[in-house]
Amino acid sequence: MSSITSEELNYLVFRYLQESGLLHSAFVLGYEAGINKCNIDGNLVPPRALITFVQKGLQYLEMEANLSNSDVDMDEDFSFLQPMDLITKDVCELRQMVKEKKKNLNGDRDKENDVDRGHEIEHGRVKEKERLDREKERERDKERVENEKEPEKQHESHPDKEMLTVQEEKVNSKPEENGVLQGEKGPEPMDIATTSASESFEIPNSDVTILEGHTSEVCACAWSPAGSLLASGSGDSTARIWTIADGTSKGGAQNGPLNVLVLKHVKGRTNEKSKDVTTLDWNGEGTLLATGSYDGQARIWSTNGDLKCTLSKHKGPIFSLKWNKKGDYLLTGSCDKTAIVWDVKTEEWKQQFEFHSGPTLDVDWRNNVSFATSSTDNMIYVCKIGENRPIKTFAGHQGEVNCVKWDPTGSLLASCSDDVTAKIWNMKQDKYVHDLREHSKEIYTIRWSPTGSGTNNPNQQLILASASFDSTVKLWDVELGKLLYSLNGHREPVYSLAFSPTGEYLASGSLDKSMHIWSLKEGKIVKTYTGNGGIFEVCWNKEGDKIAACFANHTVCVLDFRM
C-alpha cells in the first residue's frame, strides 16, 4: 500500500486552514512548506479533503482491528473502539482490546443474538425519540414565530407603546445582556441584531446582483474611485474587473462576457495556489489596478485588462499592497519580512525596508513618502523613503499586529492585534496614546471613519471601528480612548469593515455569511444580507449607493443601498 508523502500532507493541512478561514496560518504554512513549488493540482483535491482522509483512516483501522480476528462475524458492529483508541494505539493493541471486550460480552449464541436485537431496538428508540424531539422543536419554533409576529402587529398600531417598551428594556437590561459592560456612565450599546429582528431589514433579491465567474474563494474587492468599475481577487489565480451599471440593479446572477475582464496571473487553465491573488488596490485616479499575489509578485493592470508591468523582488507571498495618494509609488508588504516601495514610472523597486523579524502583515501610507508597517513580530515601524532606519518604532503589542491604519490627517495611527487589543499611536511619543481593551478575542481589522478634520465631513466626530473573532464590531471615541458602542449582530468572526462615504453607515462582513449595515445615527442595523459563504471583504462605491461583498463560495455580490 502506498503511503502519503509529507508534501501531500502539508498541502491537505494548507487547504484545511484555508477552508477554515485561517488565512494567516495558511499563508505562513504555505510559505514555509513551499506549497507553491509542489506538483499537486488543486483542482483534483475536493473540499474537506483532510477531514475525509482522517475519517477514512479511522474507519480503516477500526475495520482492520475487527476483521483480523478469526472469531469475528462480518455483520457485527464496530462499537468496541473509540476514536482516541484508534489514534493512540497500534493495530496489535487494538486487536487485543477487541478480544478482551468480546470475551466479556460473549455468552451463548442465542443470548448474544438477544443482545444484538436489544441494541437494534434501542437504536430504533433513540432514532424515534430524536425524530419526535425534532418535530416538537419545529412546533415550538412555529409557535415562537407566531408569538413574535403578534407583538410586531401590535407595535405597528401602537408606535408610542413600542418606543416605551424599548426604553424600558434599556433601563432594565443587565450589563451582560447588551454585550457591553456598563457602569453608571458606561457606553450605550447599539441594538443587538437577532434573526427575527433582522428579517424585516433583509435586502431583497431584486436589489442584489451576484457576479459569478471565479472558481475559488474571493478574498479581496475594491471599487474604482473614478467610476463604476469593481475589482475582485481570488484564489483561482485571477483578478476580475466588473463593469457595474449605474442606478438600481436588476437582481440575479451575471456571468456573461460583456461585463467582466479576467486578469490571469498564470498561463493556461491550471489552478496554481502560488498565483492566488491576495490583495488589490486602485490608484487615486482609478486608471490603474495593482494586485499582489502568493507568488511574491505585484502586477499593475490598465482598466481594459492589459498587464502594464510585473514587479518582482519579494521572496514570499505579498500580504498587503497600497498606492500612495500621488500615484507615483506603490508599497508592498510580504511574508519575506520586508516592505518595498516601487517607482511606478520606471517599473523598478526604489527601496526595500528590512526591519521586521517576521512576515509583514500590513502596510499603510501616512503621506506620499512615509508609511507604517506591521508584522507577526508584534512590532510597528514608521518608515520614510530615503531613510535607512525607521523614523519611529512602536512597541507595545504582545501578539501579531494584523492591521495598521492612519487617520485621515496622518496624525494618529491605529493598530490591532492577536493580543486582543487595538491601540492608537502618534508620532510625538513612543508609547501608545490609547489602549483599547474591550474585545475578548483576536482583532482582525480596523477602519477610521471618513469624518472630522481633513475629510469631506469635517463637522462629524472621528470614530475608529474594530472587528474581531469574538463576532463583535466596536466603535471607539479616539479622543477619550473610550468604547462608544458594541455592535453584536454577527455569530462568527468579523473579517471586514467599511464606512459609507458620508460616515453615516458602517458595513460589516462575517464568516457567518451575513453582511450588516449599521446606522451610526440611529444606533441599529438598518439593512442586512445573507449569502452562501463566509464574507472576506466589503466595500462601498464613491457615491455610497452600492456595496460589494466577496464570498468564500466564489461569488461577488453587489447590493443596492437606499434608505
C-alpha positions in Angstrom: 0.0 0.0 0.0 1.4 3.5 -0.9 1.9 6.0 1.9 1.1 9.7 1.9 4.1 12.0 1.4 5.0 14.9 3.6 4.3 17.2 0.6 0.8 15.8 0.2 0.1 16.1 3.9 1.3 19.7 4.0 -1.0 20.5 1.1 -4.0 18.9 2.8 -3.3 20.9 6.0 -2.8 24.1 3.9 -6.2 23.5 2.2 -7.9 22.8 5.6 -6.6 26.1 7.1 -7.8 28.0 4.0 -11.3 26.4 4.2 -11.5 27.1 7.9 -10.9 30.8 7.3 -7.4 30.7 9.0 -5.8 32.7 6.2 -2.7 33.9 8.0 -1.9 30.4 9.2 -2.4 29.1 5.7 -0.1 31.7 4.2 2.7 31.0 6.7 2.4 27.3 6.3 2.4 27.7 2.5 5.4 29.8 2.6 7.5 27.7 5.0 6.4 24.3 3.4 6.9 25.6 -0.2 3.3 24.8 -1.2 3.9 27.0 -4.3 6.6 24.6 -5.5 4.6 21.4 -5.1 3.2 19.5 -8.1 -0.3 18.9 -6.7 -3.2 20.1 -8.9 -5.6 21.9 -6.6 -8.5 21.2 -8.9 -8.2 17.5 -8.1 -8.4 17.9 -4.4 -12.0 18.1 -3.1 -13.2 20.3 -0.3 -12.7 19.0 3.3 -10.1 16.5 1.9 -8.1 16.4 5.2 -11.2 15.7 7.3 -12.3 13.0 4.9 -8.8 11.5 4.8 -8.6 11.3 8.6 -12.1 9.8 8.9 -11.4 7.1 6.3 -8.1 6.3 8.1 -10.0 5.8 11.4 -12.6 3.7 9.7 -9.9 1.6 8.1 -8.1 1.0 11.4 -11.3 0.1 13.1 -12.3 -2.4 10.4 -8.7 -3.9 10.3 -8.7 -4.4 14.1 -12.2 -6.1 14.0 -11.9 -8.2 10.8 -8.5 -9.5 11.6 -9.9 -11.6 14.4 -11.0 -15.1 13.1 -13.8 -15.3 15.6 -15.5 -12.1 14.4 -18.6 -12.2 12.2 -18.6 -9.7 9.3 -22.0 -8.3 10.3 -21.0 -7.4 13.9 -21.0 -3.7 14.7 -17.7 -1.9 15.3 -18.6 -0.2 18.6 -15.8 -1.6 20.6 -13.2 1.1 19.9 -13.2 4.9 20.5 -11.6 7.4 18.1 -8.8 8.2 20.5 -8.0 4.5 20.8 -7.6 4.4 17.1 -5.3 7.4 17.0 -3.1 6.5 20.0 -2.8 2.7 19.7 -1.4 0.4 17.1 -3.3 -2.4 15.4 -1.9 -5.2 17.7 -3.1 -3.3 20.8 -6.5 -2.7 19.1 -6.9 -6.4 18.3 -6.2 -7.3 21.9 -8.7 -4.7 23.2 -11.4 -6.1 20.8 -10.7 -9.7 22.0 -11.0 -8.8 25.7 -14.2 -6.8 25.2 -15.7 -9.6 23.2 -14.8 -12.1 25.9 -16.8 -10.0 28.4 -19.7 -9.8 26.0 -19.8 -13.4 24.7 -22.3 -15.8 26.2 -24.1 -18.4 24.2 -25.1 -17.6 20.7 -28.8 -17.2 21.5 -28.0 -14.8 24.3 -25.7 -12.8 22.0 -28.4 -12.6 19.4 -30.8 -11.3 22.0 -28.3 -8.6 23.0 -27.9 -7.6 19.3 -31.7 -7.4 18.9 -31.8 -5.4 22.0 -29.3 -3.0 20.6 -31.3 -2.8 17.4 -34.5 -1.9 19.3 -32.7 0.6 21.5 -31.1 2.2 18.4 -34.6 2.4 16.8 -36.0 4.0 20.0 -33.2 6.6 20.0 -33.9 7.4 16.4 -37.6 7.7 17.0 -37.1 9.9 20.1 -34.8 12.1 18.0 -37.5 12.4 15.3 -40.2 13.3 17.9 -37.8 15.8 19.5 -37.3 17.4 16.1 -41.0 17.6 15.5 -41.6 19.2 18.9 -38.8 21.7 18.2 -40.4 22.6 14.9 -43.7 23.1 16.6 -42.0 25.3 19.3 -40.3 27.3 16.5 -43.6 27.8 14.8 -45.2 29.0 18.0 -42.3 31.3 18.6 -42.6 32.8 15.2 -46.3 33.3 15.6 -45.8 34.9 19.1 -43.2 37.2 17.6 -45.4 38.3 14.7 -48.3 39.1 17.1 -46.4 41.8 19.1 -45.0 43.2 15.8 -48.5 43.8 14.6 -49.4 45.4 17.9 -46.3 47.6 17.7 -47.3 48.7 14.2 -50.6 50.0 15.5 -49.0 51.5 18.7 -45.7 53.1 17.8 -45.7 55.1 21.1 -46.0 52.0 23.1 -43.1 50.4 21.1 -40.8 53.3 22.0 -41.7 53.0 25.6 -41.0 49.2 25.6 -37.6 49.8 24.0 -36.8 52.4 26.7 -37.9 50.0 29.5 -35.7 47.2 28.1 -32.7 49.5 28.1 -33.3 50.6 31.7 -33.9 47.1 32.9 -31.3 45.2 31.0 -28.3 43.7 32.7 -24.7 44.7 31.6 -24.0 41.3 30.0 -27.2 41.3 28.0 -26.2 44.0 25.6 -22.7 42.9 25.0 -21.1 45.9 26.7 -20.0 46.2 30.4 -21.9 49.3 31.5 -21.1 51.3 34.6 -23.2 54.3 35.7 -21.6 56.3 32.9 -20.8 53.4 30.6 -21.4 53.5 26.9 -24.8 52.7 25.4 -24.6 49.7 23.1 -26.3 49.6 19.7 -29.3 47.2 19.2 -28.3 43.5 19.2 -29.4 42.0 15.9 -31.3 38.7 16.2 -32.6 36.6 13.4 -36.2 37.7 13.9 -35.3 41.4 14.2 -33.1 41.4 11.1 -35.6 39.7 8.8 -37.5 42.9 8.2 -34.2 44.6 7.2 -33.2 41.9 4.7 -32.1 43.4 1.4 -34.5 41.9 -1.3 -33.1 39.8 -4.1 -34.2 42.5 -6.6 -31.6 44.8 -5.1 -28.8 42.2 -5.3 -26.6 41.4 -8.3 -24.5 38.2 -8.0 -21.3 38.2 -10.0 -20.2 34.7 -11.0 -17.1 33.5 -12.7 -14.4 33.0 -10.1 -13.7 29.3 -9.4 -12.3 29.7 -5.9 -12.8 31.9 -2.8 -12.9 35.6 -3.4 -10.7 37.3 -0.8 -10.5 40.9 -2.0 -12.6 43.5 -3.7 -12.3 47.3 -4.3 -14.4 49.9 -6.2 -12.6 52.2 -8.6 -12.5 55.8 -7.2 -13.3 57.1 -10.7 -16.4 55.2 -11.8 -18.5 52.1 -12.0 -15.6 49.5 -12.1 -15.3 46.9 -9.4 -12.2 44.7 -9.0 -12.1 41.3 -7.3 -9.2 39.0 -6.4 -9.5 35.2 -5.9 -7.7 32.0 -5.1 -8.3 30.9 -8.7 -5.2 32.9 -9.8 -7.3 35.7 -11.4 -8.4 39.2 -10.6 -11.5 40.5 -12.4 -12.7 43.9 -13.3 -16.5 44.1 -13.4 -18.4 46.9 -15.1 -21.4 47.7 -12.8 -24.2 49.7 -14.4 -25.3 52.9 -12.7 -28.7 53.0 -11.0 -30.5 50.1 -9.4 -29.7 46.5 -10.2 -32.0 44.1 -12.0 -31.1 41.4 -9.5 -29.9 37.8 -10.2 -26.7 36.4 -11.4 -24.4 37.9 -14.0 -21.6 35.9 -15.6 -21.6 37.0 -19.2 -18.5 38.1 -21.1 -19.6 41.6 -21.7 -19.4 42.9 -18.1 -16.1 41.5 -16.9 -12.4 41.4 -17.7 -10.4 38.4 -16.5 -6.8 39.3 -15.4 -5.0 36.0 -15.4 -1.9 35.6 -13.2 -0.9 32.3 -14.7 -0.9 30.9 -18.2 -3.2 28.0 -19.1 -6.1 26.6 -17.1 -4.2 25.3 -14.1 -5.3 26.5 -10.7 -1.9 27.1 -9.1 -2.1 28.1 -5.5 1.2 30.0 -5.9 -0.7 32.6 -8.0 -3.5 33.3 -5.5 -4.5 37.0 -5.7 -4.2 38.0 -2.0 -4.7 41.8 -2.2 -5.5 44.6 -4.7 -5.8 48.4 -4.8 -6.8 51.1 -7.3 -4.6 54.2 -7.8 -6.2 57.6 -6.8 -7.4 58.4 -10.4 -8.9 54.9 -11.0 -6.8 54.4 -14.1 -4.5 51.6 -12.8 -5.2 48.5 -10.7 -2.4 46.8 -8.7 -2.6 43.2 -7.5 -0.5 41.3 -5.0 -0.1 37.5 -5.4 1.0 34.5 -3.4 3.9 34.1 -5.9 5.5 37.3 -4.4 4.9 39.4 -7.5 2.9 42.6 -7.8 1.3 43.4 -11.1 -0.2 46.6 -12.5 -3.1 46.5 -14.9 -5.0 49.0 -17.0 -8.7 49.4 -16.8 -9.1 47.5 -20.1 -7.3 44.4 -18.6 -3.9 44.9 -20.1 -0.9 43.9 -17.9 1.3 47.0 -17.7 4.1 45.6 -15.7 5.2 42.8 -13.2 7.2 43.9 -10.1 9.5 41.1 -8.9 11.8 41.2 -5.9 9.9 39.7 -2.9 10.8 36.2 -1.9 7.5 35.3 -0.4 3.7 36.0 -0.7 2.5 39.6 -0.8 0.0 40.2 2.0 -0.7 43.9 1.5 -0.3 46.5 -1.2 -1.2 50.2 -1.3 -0.8 53.2 -3.8 0.3 56.5 -2.3 -2.1 59.4 -2.8 0.0 60.9 -5.6 0.1 57.7 -7.5 3.8 57.6 -8.2 4.8 54.9 -5.7 3.4 51.5 -4.9 4.0 49.9 -1.5 4.0 46.1 -0.9 4.4 44.1 2.3 5.5 40.4 2.1 5.9 37.2 4.1 9.6 37.6 3.4 9.6 40.1 6.3 10.2 43.1 4.1 8.3 46.1 2.6 9.2 47.5 -0.8 8.5 50.9 -2.4 8.2 50.6 -6.2 8.6 53.5 -8.6 5.7 53.1 -11.0 7.1 55.2 -13.8 10.4 53.3 -14.1 8.7 50.0 -13.1 11.6 49.4 -10.7 11.9 49.0 -6.9 13.1 52.2 -5.3 13.8 50.9 -1.7 13.4 47.7 0.3 12.8 48.1 4.0 14.2 45.1 6.0 13.4 45.8 9.6 10.9 43.2 10.8 11.9 39.7 12.1 8.6 38.1 10.9 6.3 38.3 7.9 4.9 41.8 7.1 1.2 41.6 7.5 0.1 45.1 6.6 1.3 48.5 5.2 -0.3 51.9 5.1 0.9 55.3 3.7 1.0 58.2 6.1 1.6 60.7 3.2 3.3 60.4 -0.2 6.7 59.5 1.2 6.3 57.8 4.6 4.3 54.8 5.8 3.7 52.3 8.6 4.3 48.5 8.5 3.1 45.8 10.9 4.2 42.2 11.4 3.9 38.9 13.2 6.9 40.0 15.3 4.5 42.3 17.3 6.3 45.4 16.1 5.2 48.5 14.1 7.7 50.6 12.2 7.2 54.0 10.6 9.5 54.3 7.5 10.4 57.1 5.1 11.7 56.8 1.5 15.4 57.6 1.6 15.9 56.7 5.3 17.8 53.5 6.1 16.3 53.1 9.6 12.7 53.5 10.9 11.8 57.1 11.7 9.6 55.7 14.5 9.2 52.4 16.3 6.0 51.4 18.2 6.4 48.5 20.6 3.6 47.5 22.9 1.6 44.7 21.3 2.0 41.2 22.7 0.8 39.4 19.6 0.8 39.6 15.8 -0.2 43.0 14.6 -2.8 42.3 11.9 -3.6 45.8 10.6 -2.3 49.4 10.8 -4.3 52.4 9.5 -3.5 56.1 9.6 -6.4 58.5 10.4 -7.5 60.9 7.6 -4.9 63.6 8.6 -2.0 61.2 9.1 -1.6 62.3 12.7 -2.9 59.2 14.5 -2.0 55.6 13.7 -4.4 52.8 14.8 -3.3 49.1 15.1 -5.0 45.8 16.1 -3.5 42.6 17.2 -3.9 38.9 18.1 -3.3 40.1 21.7 -7.0 41.1 21.8 -6.2 44.9 21.9 -6.3 47.8 19.5 -4.0 50.7 20.1 -3.7 54.4 19.0 -0.3 56.0 18.5 1.0 59.4 17.4 4.5 60.5 16.2 5.1 62.7 19.3 5.5 59.8 21.7 6.8 56.2 21.8 4.1 54.7 24.0 0.5 54.3 22.7 -1.9 57.1 23.3 -4.8 54.8 24.0 -5.0 51.0 24.7 -8.4 49.7 23.7 -9.3 46.5 25.6 -13.0 45.6 25.2 -12.7 42.7 22.7 -12.4 39.1 24.0 -10.7 37.5 21.0 -8.2 38.5 18.3 -8.9 41.7 16.4 -8.6 41.1 12.7 -9.1 44.6 11.2 -9.8 48.3 11.9 -11.1 51.3 10.0 -11.3 55.0 10.5 -14.5 56.9 9.7 -14.3 59.4 6.9 -15.2 62.2 9.3 -13.5 65.0 11.2 -10.6 67.2 10.2 -9.2 66.7 6.7 -12.3 64.9 5.4 -15.5 65.8 3.4 -17.4 65.5 6.7 -15.4 67.9 9.0 -18.3 68.5 11.4 -18.8 64.9 12.4 -16.8 63.1 15.1 -13.9 60.9 14.1 -14.5 57.3 15.1 -12.4 54.1 15.0 -14.1 50.8 14.2 -12.6 47.4 15.1 -13.7 43.9 14.0 -12.9 40.8 16.0 -13.0 37.0 16.1 -15.3 37.5 19.1 -18.1 38.2 16.5 -18.4 41.8 17.5 -17.7 45.2 16.0 -16.8 48.0 18.4 -16.8 51.8 17.8 -14.3 54.0 19.7 -14.1 57.6 20.8 -10.5 58.3 19.7 -10.1 61.5 21.8 -11.0 59.8 25.0 -10.0 56.2 24.1 -13.4 55.0 25.3 -15.9 52.5 23.9 -18.9 54.2 22.2 -20.9 51.2 21.0 -20.6 47.4 20.7 -22.3 46.0 17.7 -23.4 42.4 18.4 -25.3 41.2 15.3 -22.8 38.5 14.0 -22.4 34.9 15.1 -19.0 34.2 13.7 -15.7 36.1 13.3 -16.0 39.5 11.6 -13.4 39.9 8.8 -14.2 43.2 7.1 -15.5 46.7 7.8 -16.3 49.7 5.6 -17.7 53.1 6.4 -20.0 54.8 3.8 -18.5 57.9 2.2 -20.7 60.1 4.4 -19.7 58.3 7.6 -23.4 57.7 8.4 -23.3 54.0 7.9 -20.9 51.1 8.6 -21.0 47.7 6.8 -19.6 44.6 8.4 -18.9 41.2 6.8 -18.5 37.9 8.7 -17.8 34.2 8.3 -21.5 33.7 9.4 -22.3 34.6 5.7 -24.0 37.8 6.6 -23.3 41.5 6.0 -25.0 44.0 8.3 -25.3 47.8 7.6 -25.4 49.8 10.8 -26.8 53.3 11.1 -24.5 55.2 13.4 -27.1 57.9 13.9 -30.0 55.6 14.8 -27.8 53.1 16.6 -29.1 49.9 14.9 -29.0 47.6 11.9 -30.9 49.1 9.0 -30.1 46.6 6.3 -28.8 43.0 6.2 -27.9 40.5 3.6 -27.1 36.8 3.9 -25.2 35.0 1.2 -23.9 31.4 0.7 -20.4 31.7 2.1 -18.2 33.5 4.5 -17.5 37.2 3.7 -13.9 38.2 3.4 -14.3 41.9 2.4 -17.0 44.6 2.0 -16.6 48.0 0.3 -18.8 51.0 -0.7 -18.6 52.8 -4.1 -17.8 56.5 -4.0 -21.5 57.5 -4.4 -22.5 55.5 -1.4 -25.4 53.8 -3.1 -23.8 50.3 -3.8 -21.9 47.9 -1.5 -19.8 45.0 -2.8 -19.1 41.9 -0.8 -16.8 39.0 -1.7 -17.6 35.5 -0.6 -15.9 32.1 0.1 -18.4 30.4 -2.3 -16.6 32.0 -5.3 -19.1 34.9 -5.8 -19.1 38.7 -5.5 -22.4 40.4 -4.6 -23.3 44.0 -5.4 -26.1 45.4 -3.2 -28.1 48.5 -3.9 -28.3 50.7 -0.8 -31.0 53.3 -0.4 -32.8 54.4 2.7 
